[in-house]
Amino acid sequence: MAKLVHSMIRVLDEARSVAYYERAFGLKVVDRLDFEGFTLVYMAGEEVGFELELTINKGTTEPYDLGDGYGHLAVVVDDVEAEHARFNELGLPTGKLVDFKNGETPVARFFFATDPDGYKIEVIEKGGRFR
């Protein structure tokens, strides 16, 4: 059986992205590998066996084209309203809080945050299938 270990995103500014993921999600740098043409930065949280890999391609100065496909990372939190308020207090970009339902059946409560490179992160309240 395969085990998911990380997801990779390309970022322009290492320091800016590391600072964002530290402030927004409490992730810490757990490894950094510097190569001639690029740097890989691995970030993780204490409760998670999954890492976010930031790839910084040296010499890249223009924002990456994220395309028109709708992809995102997702995290769960105990209290989505408190997290939404915290993000707003920190001045981190967020969307509106959403109570997502399938008919009358609750599915999830969430909001989307946006990192400095335009990636979307879904912040979901723990419950149901989101533990």
Secondary structure, DSSP 4 states (H G I P E B T S, - for coil): -----EEEEE-S-HHHHHHHHHHHH--EEEEEEE-SSEEEEEEE-TT-S-EEEEEEETT--SPP---SS---EEEEES-HHHHHHHHHHHT--B---EEEEETTEEEEEEEEEE-TTS-EEEEEESBTTB-
